[in-house]
Amino acid sequence: MRAIPAGEIAGYGEVARRAGLAGRARLAARVLAGNDDPALPWHRVLRADGRIAFPAGSAQHEEQCRRLRAEGVRVEAGRACGQRPVASLDEQVWGP
């Protein structure tokens, strides 16, 4: 997660893949849920479709929106808009 640049996002699946755990997006989400490192940029990780995983209106949802907006990410209705998640290595080499 630390490799995701400020102002960019990645999906749980991409985080898992980069950790050597391809196909384990749910595991990445569970590990992230247990995070206690305040310096970890957890707010840059979203669902594959760009939606925030926390329930709308929850404190976590609002905090993630606030952090993303502070980095210049447009968030509307709980979804990062106008932004494509960080490309996978395959996409970088072969294209989308």
C-alpha positions as CSV (number, residue, x, y, z in Angstrom):
1,M,0.0,0.0,0.0
2,R,2.9,2.3,0.7
3,A,3.7,2.1,-3.1
4,I,0.4,3.7,-4.1
5,P,1.2,7.3,-4.8
6,A,-0.7,10.1,-3.1
7,G,-3.8,11.0,-5.2
8,E,-4.0,7.5,-6.7
9,I,-6.0,4.5,-5.7
10,A,-5.8,0.7,-6.0
11,G,-8.2,-2.1,-5.5
12,Y,-7.9,-4.8,-2.8
13,G,-7.2,-7.4,-5.5
14,E,-4.3,-5.3,-6.9
15,V,-2.8,-4.9,-3.4
16,A,-3.1,-8.7,-2.8
17,R,-1.5,-9.4,-6.2
18,R,1.4,-7.1,-5.5
19,A,1.9,-8.9,-2.2
20,G,2.2,-12.2,-4.0
21,L,-1.3,-13.3,-3.2
22,A,-3.2,-13.1,-6.5
23,G,-6.9,-13.8,-6.2
24,R,-6.9,-13.0,-2.4
25,A,-8.6,-9.6,-2.4
26,R,-10.7,-10.6,0.6
27,L,-7.6,-11.5,2.6
28,A,-6.1,-8.2,1.8
29,A,-9.2,-6.5,3.0
30,R,-9.2,-8.5,6.3
31,V,-5.5,-7.7,6.9
32,L,-6.1,-4.0,6.2
33,A,-9.1,-4.0,8.6
34,G,-6.7,-5.1,11.4
35,N,-4.2,-2.3,10.6
36,D,-3.0,-0.2,13.6
37,D,-0.3,1.7,11.7
38,P,-1.5,5.3,11.4
39,A,1.1,6.0,8.7
40,L,-0.2,3.3,6.3
41,P,-2.2,4.9,3.5
42,W,-5.2,2.6,3.8
43,H,-7.5,5.2,2.4
44,R,-6.0,4.7,-1.1
45,V,-7.4,1.1,-1.3
46,L,-11.0,0.8,-2.6
47,R,-13.2,-1.9,-4.1
48,A,-12.4,-2.9,-7.7
49,D,-15.2,-0.6,-9.0
50,G,-13.8,2.4,-7.1
51,R,-16.3,2.3,-4.3
52,I,-15.4,2.7,-0.6
53,A,-16.0,-0.5,1.3
54,F,-17.2,1.1,4.5
55,P,-21.0,1.7,4.9
56,A,-22.1,5.1,3.8
57,G,-22.4,7.5,6.7
58,S,-20.0,5.6,9.0
59,A,-17.1,7.4,10.6
60,Q,-14.6,5.2,8.5
61,H,-16.4,6.1,5.3
62,E,-16.3,9.8,6.0
63,E,-12.6,9.6,7.0
64,Q,-11.7,7.8,3.8
65,C,-13.6,10.4,1.7
66,R,-11.9,13.2,3.6
67,R,-8.4,11.7,3.1
68,L,-8.9,11.0,-0.6
69,R,-10.3,14.5,-1.2
70,A,-7.3,16.0,0.6
71,E,-5.1,14.2,-2.0
72,G,-7.1,15.6,-4.9
73,V,-9.3,12.5,-5.6
74,R,-12.8,13.4,-6.5
75,V,-15.3,11.3,-4.5
76,E,-19.0,11.3,-5.2
77,A,-21.6,9.1,-3.6
78,G,-18.9,6.9,-2.0
79,R,-17.0,6.3,-5.3
80,A,-13.7,7.7,-6.6
81,C,-14.6,9.4,-9.9
82,G,-12.6,10.3,-12.9
83,Q,-9.8,8.1,-11.7
84,R,-8.6,4.7,-12.8
85,P,-7.1,2.4,-10.2
86,V,-3.3,1.9,-10.4
87,A,-2.5,-0.3,-13.4
88,S,-1.4,-3.8,-12.9
89,L,2.0,-4.9,-14.2
90,D,0.3,-6.8,-17.1
91,E,-1.6,-3.6,-18.0
92,Q,1.5,-1.5,-17.9
93,V,3.3,-4.0,-20.2
94,W,0.5,-5.1,-22.6
95,G,-2.0,-2.3,-22.2
96,P,-5.6,-2.4,-20.9
